[in-house]
Amino acid sequence: MSAEVSAPQYAQLDEFVSALSNREADTLMIKFNLSAPVISEIFEALLVYFSPNAKLSAPPLTSQYEDFPLIVAYESAAGDISAECCVLENDEPSEAILYVVFFDAAPNELCYEFIKS
């Protein structure tokens, strides 16, 4: 079922992508509860899609309402919100898509799933 990413959820998404862009392992570990091996795997995946000095960002929250949305959200029967976000490279859409989930029990806490194209 179609859903929307809320402003607090978007703030989490934006902070997560910013931490990826700046290779902030501590933020990813502490704020987003990722383990060192997962963070290492993410950083390796980023090198497949982006140059090491690329500035990564989340698209604007309003992009979920466009004809070709850069953020798409779905609600599960359990009330969880899964979101697909096109990662911007130097403010331009890239082929990398970030998949995250916001569980109903903690709707404003981003849980990383994976990145792929």
N, C-alpha and C positions, 0 to 999 in steps of 0.2 A: 504494500500500500504506500502511496506517495506521502511524503512528509516534508517538513522544513527543518533546517538547522536554525536554532534560536540564537539570539545575540550572545548569551553566555557560552553556548557551545561553540559558536564561531570564534569567540575570544580564545578558547582553548585550542582550536584548530590553528588559528593564526600564531599563537605562541609556540605550538609544536613545530610548525613549518619554519618559523624563525629560528628555533633551536637547531633544526636540521641544517638550515642555511649556514649558521655560525658554528656548526659542529660542536655544540654545547652538550657534551656527554653528561655532565653533572645535572643539567636541567632535565635531560631526558630520563636520567636515572631517578632523580629525587621527585620531580614534579609529575612525571608520567609513568613512574614505576617500571621502567624497562631495565633489564639486566645488561651487564657489560657485553655478553655475547650477542644479544639482540641488537644493541646499539652498534656494535662492530659490523654486523650483517647489514644494517641499514646504511651505514656510511659506505660500505662496499657497493651496495646497490645504487647509491647516489652517483658514484663514479661511472656507472653504466649510462646514466641518463644526462649527467651534467658535468661541465668542466669544474675543476676544483675551486675556481674563484667566482662561479656563478652566484648571483643573489637570488635565493629562492623565497617565494612568498605564496600566501594563499590568495585566491581570487577574492574580490569583494563579496561580501555577504549577499548583496543584491543580485549577483550573477546567478543565483539559484532560480531567479524568476525570468531569465532571458529565454529566447527561443532555443538557443544552444547553451544550456546551463553549464557552468564550470564547477558547480557544486550540486550534487544530486543526493537527496536523502530518501530513505525508505523506512517505514515503521513496521516492525514485526508484530505478530499477534500478541507477543508478551509485552509490547510497549517500548522495546528497544529501538533506537534510531541508528541505522547504519548510514554512513555517508561516504560518497566518492568525491574526491576533490582533485581537480587538475592542478598540479603544482606549476606555478608560474616561474619561469627562468628569466631574470632580468625584465620582469613585468610583462612577459609574453607567455602564452600557453605553451606547455611542453607536452611530450607524449607520456610523461610519468603521471600516474594516477595514484593518489594516496587513499587508502581504505581505512576507515576508523569506525568505531561504534561508541555510542553513548547508551549505557545500560539504563533501563528504567529505574533501577534501585539507586543509581547515582547519575542522574541525567546530565550533569555539567562536568563530568569527569571523562575526558577523552581516553579511549583505549585503542592503541595502535593495533592494526591487523596486518597490513602489508602494503608494499608499493610495487606496482607493475605497470606495463603499458597496455 
